[in-house]
Amino acid sequence: VQLQASGGGLVQTGGSLRLSCAASGFTLDDYAVGWFRQAPGREREGVSCINSRDIGTYYRESVKGRFTISRDGAKNTVYLQMNSLKPEDTAVYYCAADLYLTDITTMCASPGQRYDYWGQGTLVTVSS
């Protein structure tokens, strides 16, 4: 039973990446899922969160209009499509999943919470 984040890499300013958060051993559609990031020397912060069954989504202000969170139930995966990337998006990106959480605004505002599952992180580097 695990959550695995992948898809990070090196991209130039203005480029795009798609991160994947894949679950094994449980049905990710039943869980609220959040993407968080931590840049060097900074606190972890919430980026985007999605309710179970696609009821709703949340984005931090700085990524609105550039990032899109979505689910693929058949692949048991949540994606974070990141467009128009900026150097300040450089960070290690983590995903987390929680079965009982319904308030995704609170989820994204609580990057240090002990959620049911955490992925291992994937590095995104945006060069200027």
MDTraj code that builds the backbone (N, CA, C; nanometers):
import mdtraj as md
import numpy as np

residues = "VAL GLN LEU GLN ALA SER GLY GLY GLY LEU VAL GLN THR GLY GLY SER LEU ARG LEU SER CYS ALA ALA SER GLY PHE THR LEU ASP ASP TYR ALA VAL GLY TRP PHE ARG GLN ALA PRO GLY ARG GLU ARG GLU GLY VAL SER CYS ILE ASN SER ARG ASP ILE GLY THR TYR TYR ARG GLU SER VAL LYS GLY ARG PHE THR ILE SER ARG ASP GLY ALA LYS ASN THR VAL TYR LEU GLN MET ASN SER LEU LYS PRO GLU ASP THR ALA VAL TYR TYR CYS ALA ALA ASP LEU TYR LEU THR ASP ILE THR THR MET CYS ALA SER PRO GLY GLN ARG TYR ASP TYR TRP GLY GLN GLY THR LEU VAL THR VAL SER SER".split()
xyz = np.array([
    [0.0860, -0.1180, 0.0000],
    [0.0000, 0.0000, 0.0000],
    [0.0897, 0.1231, 0.0000],
    [0.0795, 0.2025, -0.1057],
    [0.1661, 0.3200, -0.1118],
    [0.1135, 0.4231, -0.2096],
    [0.1718, 0.5422, -0.1980],
    [0.1429, 0.6541, -0.2860],
    [0.2762, 0.6945, -0.3478],
    [0.2798, 0.7087, -0.4775],
    [0.4057, 0.7401, -0.5445],
    [0.3901, 0.8614, -0.6340],
    [0.4721, 0.9625, -0.6085],
    [0.4733, 1.0825, -0.6906],
    [0.5842, 1.0718, -0.7945],
    [0.5560, 1.1192, -0.9154],
    [0.6548, 1.1152, -1.0224],
    [0.6256, 1.2256, -1.1230],
    [0.7177, 1.2425, -1.2171],
    [0.6965, 1.3377, -1.3256],
    [0.7770, 1.4655, -1.3173],
    [0.8536, 1.4820, -1.2109],
    [0.9343, 1.6020, -1.1990],
    [1.0492, 1.6023, -1.2989],
    [1.1170, 1.7149, -1.3080],
    [1.2293, 1.7263, -1.3990],
    [1.2752, 1.8691, -1.4104],
    [1.3633, 1.8911, -1.5070],
    [1.4180, 2.0244, -1.5338],
    [1.3473, 2.0830, -1.6550],
    [1.2977, 2.2047, -1.6395],
    [1.2252, 2.2696, -1.7489],
    [1.2592, 2.4189, -1.7484],
    [1.2516, 2.4811, -1.8637],
    [1.2777, 2.6246, -1.8726],
    [1.1542, 2.7052, -1.8315],
    [1.1770, 2.8287, -1.7963],
    [1.0662, 2.9190, -1.7638],
    [0.9655, 2.9201, -1.8782],
    [0.8392, 2.9065, -1.8421],
    [0.7333, 2.9019, -1.9421],
    [0.6965, 2.7625, -1.9869],
    [0.7752, 2.6655, -1.9469],
    [0.7500, 2.5280, -1.9866],
    [0.6422, 2.4612, -1.9030],
    [0.6200, 2.3327, -1.9322],
    [0.5145, 2.2558, -1.8659],
    [0.5671, 2.1219, -1.8160],
    [0.5052, 2.0739, -1.7117],
    [0.5287, 1.9392, -1.6602],
    [0.3968, 1.8848, -1.6085],
    [0.3841, 1.7535, -1.6103],
    [0.2686, 1.6903, -1.5492],
    [0.3161, 1.5934, -1.4420],
    [0.2777, 1.6200, -1.3195],
    [0.3117, 1.5324, -1.2091],
    [0.2018, 1.4287, -1.1909],
    [0.2415, 1.3089, -1.1510],
    [0.1472, 1.2008, -1.1249],
    [0.1592, 1.1548, -0.9800],
    [0.0460, 1.1244, -0.9220],
    [0.0409, 1.0699, -0.7859],
    [-0.0385, 0.9404, -0.7974],
    [0.0312, 0.8287, -0.8000],
    [-0.0305, 0.6994, -0.8241],
    [-0.0426, 0.6202, -0.6947],
    [-0.1602, 0.5623, -0.6737],
    [-0.1848, 0.4823, -0.5537],
    [-0.1830, 0.3341, -0.5875],
    [-0.1328, 0.2559, -0.4944],
    [-0.1405, 0.1114, -0.5073],
    [-0.1892, 0.0543, -0.3743],
    [-0.2813, -0.0414, -0.3836],
    [-0.3327, -0.1047, -0.2630],
    [-0.4561, -0.0402, -0.2047],
    [-0.4990, 0.0711, -0.2607],
    [-0.6226, 0.1354, -0.2166],
    [-0.6778, 0.2185, -0.3319],
    [-0.8072, 0.2557, -0.3199],
    [-0.8756, 0.3290, -0.4276],
    [-0.8629, 0.4786, -0.4032],
    [-0.7832, 0.5431, -0.4854],
    [-0.7536, 0.6845, -0.4639],
    [-0.8771, 0.7738, -0.4797],
    [-0.9759, 0.7284, -0.5565],
    [-1.0987, 0.8070, -0.5736],
    [-1.1719, 0.8296, -0.4404],
    [-1.1498, 0.7430, -0.3429],
    [-1.2166, 0.7554, -0.2133],
    [-1.1503, 0.8597, -0.1226],
    [-1.0351, 0.9114, -0.1648],
    [-0.9521, 0.9974, -0.0807],
    [-0.9450, 1.1398, -0.1345],
    [-0.9403, 1.2350, -0.0417],
    [-0.8980, 1.3696, -0.0792],
    [-0.7471, 1.3640, -0.1046],
    [-0.7020, 1.4337, -0.2062],
    [-0.5604, 1.4313, -0.2432],
    [-0.5080, 1.5740, -0.2524],
    [-0.3912, 1.5931, -0.1992],
    [-0.3293, 1.7245, -0.2051],
    [-0.1891, 1.7177, -0.2629],
    [-0.1510, 1.8212, -0.3352],
    [-0.0140, 1.8402, -0.3800],
    [0.0484, 1.9504, -0.2945],
    [0.1661, 1.9223, -0.2440],
    [0.2396, 2.0173, -0.1606],
    [0.3792, 2.0332, -0.2195],
    [0.4474, 2.1410, -0.1854],
    [0.5835, 2.1581, -0.2329],
    [0.6697, 2.2223, -0.1257],
    [0.7981, 2.1939, -0.1351],
    [0.8930, 2.2526, -0.0416],
    [1.0171, 2.2948, -0.1180],
    [1.0406, 2.4243, -0.1189],
    [1.1592, 2.4797, -0.1827],
    [1.2736, 2.4822, -0.0813],
    [1.3978, 2.4835, -0.1281],
    [1.5127, 2.4860, -0.0355],
    [1.5041, 2.6029, 0.0622],
    [1.5179, 2.5737, 0.1901],
    [1.5164, 2.6773, 0.2918],
    [1.3800, 2.7341, 0.3245],
    [1.2752, 2.6728, 0.2712],
    [1.1411, 2.7261, 0.2954],
    [1.0513, 2.6193, 0.3557],
    [0.9406, 2.6627, 0.4121],
    [0.8430, 2.5706, 0.4681],
    [0.7655, 2.5016, 0.3558],
    [0.7179, 2.3825, 0.3842],
    [0.6309, 2.3136, 0.2891],
    [0.5010, 2.3911, 0.2777],
    [0.4452, 2.3979, 0.1584],
    [0.3200, 2.4704, 0.1369],
    [0.2255, 2.3895, 0.0488],
    [0.0964, 2.4130, 0.0671],
    [-0.0031, 2.3470, -0.0155],
    [-0.0123, 2.4150, -0.1509],
    [-0.0229, 2.3358, -0.2550],
    [-0.0303, 2.3873, -0.3916],
    [-0.1718, 2.3730, -0.4468],
    [-0.2242, 2.2521, -0.4416],
    [-0.3569, 2.2254, -0.4955],
    [-0.4116, 2.1006, -0.4307],
    [-0.5423, 2.0992, -0.4072],
    [-0.6064, 1.9845, -0.3443],
    [-0.7373, 1.9534, -0.4157],
    [-0.7763, 1.8272, -0.4104],
    [-0.8989, 1.7854, -0.4756],
    [-0.9753, 1.6927, -0.3834],
    [-1.1071, 1.7133, -0.3784],
    [-1.1905, 1.6299, -0.2940],
    [-1.2057, 1.4900, -0.3540],
    [-1.2481, 1.3962, -0.2710],
    [-1.2812, 1.2643, -0.3237],
    [-1.3974, 1.2779, -0.4224],
    [-1.3960, 1.1942, -0.5216],
    [-1.5024, 1.1908, -0.6237],
    [-1.5156, 1.3221, -0.7005],
    [-1.4080, 1.4010, -0.7057],
    [-1.4064, 1.5253, -0.7857],
    [-1.5124, 1.6248, -0.7452],
    [-1.5453, 1.6327, -0.6173],
    [-1.6469, 1.7267, -0.5725],
    [-1.5975, 1.8698, -0.5829],
    [-1.4686, 1.8924, -0.5597],
    [-1.4170, 2.0285, -0.5656],
    [-1.2659, 2.0320, -0.5683],
    [-1.2127, 2.1475, -0.6058],
    [-1.0681, 2.1675, -0.6121],
    [-1.0296, 2.2979, -0.5442],
    [-0.9018, 2.3060, -0.5065],
    [-0.8494, 2.4278, -0.4435],
    [-0.7105, 2.4520, -0.5001],
    [-0.6781, 2.5780, -0.5240],
    [-0.5443, 2.6154, -0.5709],
    [-0.4922, 2.7317, -0.4882],
    [-0.3640, 2.7296, -0.4580],
    [-0.3067, 2.8480, -0.3951],
    [-0.3019, 2.9597, -0.4989],
    [-0.3087, 3.0814, -0.4520],
    [-0.3253, 3.1965, -0.5403],
    [-0.2187, 3.2036, -0.6487],
    [-0.0952, 3.1716, -0.6133],
    [0.0158, 3.1895, -0.7068],
    [0.0156, 3.0913, -0.8234],
    [-0.0675, 2.9859, -0.8171],
    [-0.0692, 2.8887, -0.9265],
    [-0.2019, 2.8882, -1.0012],
    [-0.2975, 2.9666, -0.9560],
    [-0.4276, 2.9714, -1.0232],
    [-0.4109, 3.0137, -1.1690],
    [-0.4799, 2.9411, -1.2562],
    [-0.4710, 2.9701, -1.3986],
    [-0.3533, 2.9044, -1.4677],
    [-0.2601, 2.8495, -1.3902],
    [-0.1430, 2.7831, -1.4488],
    [-0.1417, 2.6334, -1.4203],
    [-0.1888, 2.5933, -1.3031],
    [-0.1881, 2.4524, -1.2628],
    [-0.3305, 2.3986, -1.2645],
    [-0.3430, 2.2689, -1.2965],
    [-0.4722, 2.2012, -1.2949],
    [-0.4571, 2.0654, -1.2281],
    [-0.5398, 2.0397, -1.1292],
    [-0.5398, 1.9094, -1.0625],
    [-0.6556, 1.8269, -1.1181],
    [-0.6328, 1.6979, -1.1393],
    [-0.7369, 1.6129, -1.1954],
    [-0.7146, 1.4692, -1.1529],
    [-0.8184, 1.3870, -1.1735],
    [-0.8114, 1.2451, -1.1385],
    [-0.8306, 1.1589, -1.2626],
    [-0.7732, 1.0401, -1.2583],
    [-0.8040, 0.9338, -1.3535],
    [-0.8307, 0.8094, -1.2697],
    [-0.9588, 0.7803, -1.2488],
    [-0.9945, 0.6687, -1.1637],
    [-0.9468, 0.5360, -1.2181],
    [-0.9494, 0.5223, -1.3495],
    [-0.9073, 0.3964, -1.4118],
    [-0.7603, 0.3679, -1.3842],
    [-0.6803, 0.4747, -1.3725],
    [-0.5367, 0.4584, -1.3477],
    [-0.5035, 0.4777, -1.1994],
    [-0.6076, 0.5055, -1.1177],
    [-0.5872, 0.5246, -0.9740],
    [-0.4806, 0.6319, -0.9470],
    [-0.4938, 0.7402, -1.0201],
    [-0.3898, 0.8427, -1.0200],
    [-0.4524, 0.9826, -1.0158],
    [-0.3846, 1.0722, -0.9471],
    [-0.4173, 1.2146, -0.9507],
    [-0.3021, 1.2875, -1.0171],
    [-0.3353, 1.3806, -1.1057],
    [-0.2337, 1.4541, -1.1799],
    [-0.2297, 1.6003, -1.1376],
    [-0.1148, 1.6607, -1.1567],
    [-0.1017, 1.8051, -1.1440],
    [-0.0352, 1.8547, -1.2716],
    [-0.1161, 1.9133, -1.3591],
    [-0.0636, 1.9715, -1.4820],
    [-0.0143, 2.1116, -1.4510],
    [0.1121, 2.1356, -1.4780],
    [0.1735, 2.2642, -1.4455],
    [0.2191, 2.3309, -1.5744],
    [0.1582, 2.4416, -1.6078],
    [0.1928, 2.5194, -1.7272],
    [0.2516, 2.6540, -1.6867],
    [0.3140, 2.7188, -1.7817],
    [0.3719, 2.8524, -1.7589],
    [0.4569, 2.8545, -1.6325],
    [0.5430, 2.7562, -1.6217],
    [0.6227, 2.7426, -1.4999],
    [0.7194, 2.8591, -1.4823],
    [0.7411, 2.8930, -1.3564],
    [0.8290, 3.0037, -1.3185],
    [0.9402, 2.9511, -1.2271],
    [1.0523, 3.0200, -1.2200],
    [1.1596, 2.9759, -1.1299],
    [1.1129, 2.9585, -0.9855],
    [1.0172, 3.0387, -0.9422],
    [0.9682, 3.0264, -0.8042],
    [0.8834, 2.9022, -0.7806],
    [0.8539, 2.8271, -0.8865],
    [0.7862, 2.6981, -0.8723],
    [0.8846, 2.5855, -0.8414],
    [1.0124, 2.6160, -0.8456],
    [1.1139, 2.5146, -0.8168],
    [1.1004, 2.4642, -0.6741],
    [1.0866, 2.3329, -0.6598],
    [1.0660, 2.2713, -0.5279],
    [1.0566, 2.1205, -0.5441],
    [1.0600, 2.0526, -0.4315],
    [1.0220, 1.9117, -0.4292],
    [0.8714, 1.9071, -0.4068],
    [0.8030, 1.8363, -0.4944],
    [0.6578, 1.8269, -0.4888],
    [0.6194, 1.6921, -0.4291],
    [0.5272, 1.6960, -0.3342],
    [0.4772, 1.5770, -0.2670],
    [0.3260, 1.5683, -0.2855],
    [0.2754, 1.4455, -0.2861],
    [0.1314, 1.4299, -0.2806],
    [0.0948, 1.3563, -0.1522],
    [-0.0254, 1.3820, -0.1068],
    [-0.0768, 1.3190, 0.0147],
    [-0.2228, 1.2838, -0.0071],
    [-0.2689, 1.1823, 0.0625],
    [-0.4075, 1.1387, 0.0491],
    [-0.4660, 1.1121, 0.1867],
    [-0.5931, 1.1479, 0.2014],
    [-0.6602, 1.1267, 0.3296],
    [-0.8031, 1.0817, 0.3064],
    [-0.8435, 0.9752, 0.3748],
    [-0.9744, 0.9148, 0.3523],
    [-1.0876, 0.9981, 0.4115],
    [-1.0659, 1.0589, 0.5266],
    [-1.1772, 1.1215, 0.5977],
    [-1.1847, 1.2729, 0.5823],
    [-1.0857, 1.3314, 0.5235],
    [-1.0835, 1.4767, 0.5102],
    [-1.1806, 1.5223, 0.4034],
    [-1.2641, 1.6185, 0.4340],
    [-1.3597, 1.6707, 0.3364],
    [-1.3327, 1.8167, 0.3023],
    [-1.2624, 1.8884, 0.3907],
    [-1.2351, 2.0300, 0.3682],
    [-1.0978, 2.0441, 0.3016],
    [-1.0975, 2.0584, 0.1704],
    [-0.9697, 2.0632, 0.0989],
    [-0.8985, 2.1964, 0.1171],
    [-0.9715, 2.3007, 0.1513],
    [-0.9057, 2.4277, 0.1832],
    [-0.8181, 2.4087, 0.3062],
    [-0.8713, 2.3406, 0.4064],
    [-0.7929, 2.3106, 0.5266],
    [-0.6775, 2.2181, 0.4936],
    [-0.7010, 2.1218, 0.4054],
    [-0.5940, 2.0283, 0.3677],
    [-0.4772, 2.1041, 0.3077],
    [-0.5067, 2.1921, 0.2136],
    [-0.3990, 2.2654, 0.1474],
    [-0.3319, 2.3666, 0.2410],
    [-0.4019, 2.4061, 0.3449],
    [-0.3438, 2.5010, 0.4406],
    [-0.2667, 2.4302, 0.5515],
    [-0.2630, 2.2966, 0.5460],
    [-0.2014, 2.2192, 0.6549],
    [-0.0977, 2.1228, 0.5991],
    [0.0114, 2.1740, 0.5466],
    [0.1100, 2.0867, 0.4832],
    [0.1849, 1.9972, 0.5804],
    [0.1780, 2.0252, 0.7094],
    [0.2492, 1.9430, 0.8056],
    [0.1633, 1.8365, 0.8715],
    [0.0412, 1.8248, 0.8253],
    [-0.0533, 1.7302, 0.8869],
    [-0.0153, 1.5862, 0.8567],
    [-0.0536, 1.4958, 0.9477],
    [-0.0294, 1.3525, 0.9254],
    [-0.1455, 1.2940, 0.8477],
    [-0.1368, 1.3003, 0.7166],
    [-0.2402, 1.2413, 0.6336],
    [-0.2183, 1.0908, 0.6233],
    [-0.3189, 1.0210, 0.5719],
    [-0.3113, 0.8747, 0.5679],
    [-0.1896, 0.8256, 0.4892],
    [-0.1642, 0.8907, 0.3774],
    [-0.0507, 0.8506, 0.2940],
    [0.0214, 0.9742, 0.2419],
    [0.1525, 0.9616, 0.2317],
    [0.2354, 1.0631, 0.1664],
    [0.3195, 0.9950, 0.0600],
    [0.3329, 1.0611, -0.0549],
    [0.4253, 1.0140, -0.1568],
    [0.5661, 1.0588, -0.1220],
    [0.6639, 1.0106, -0.1949],
    [0.8027, 1.0333, -0.1588],
    [0.8611, 1.1636, -0.2126],
    [0.7934, 1.2322, -0.2989],
    [0.8422, 1.3597, -0.3515],
    [0.9078, 1.3457, -0.4872],
    [0.8894, 1.4472, -0.5694],
    [0.9524, 1.4526, -0.7005],
    [1.0010, 1.5960, -0.7229],
    [1.1242, 1.6095, -0.7725],
    [1.1879, 1.7408, -0.7823],
    [1.1507, 1.8098, -0.9127],
    [1.1047, 1.9332, -0.9010],
    [1.0769, 2.0188, -1.0165],
    [1.1752, 2.1352, -1.0121],
    [1.2505, 2.1529, -1.1198],
    [1.3452, 2.2635, -1.1294],
    [1.3120, 2.3454, -1.2530],
    [1.2874, 2.4731, -1.2328],
    [1.2539, 2.5629, -1.3424],
    [1.3686, 2.6622, -1.3582],
    [1.4338, 2.6553, -1.4728],
    [1.5485, 2.7430, -1.4964],
    [1.5033, 2.8738, -1.5603],
    [1.5760, 2.9808, -1.5275],
    [1.5392, 3.1131, -1.5799],
    [1.6135, 3.1439, -1.7088],
])
top = md.Topology()
chain = top.add_chain()
for i, resn in enumerate(residues, 1):
    res = top.add_residue(resn, chain, resSeq=i)
    for name in ("N", "CA", "C"):
        top.add_atom(name, md.element.get_by_symbol(name[0]), res)
traj = md.Trajectory(xyz[None], top)
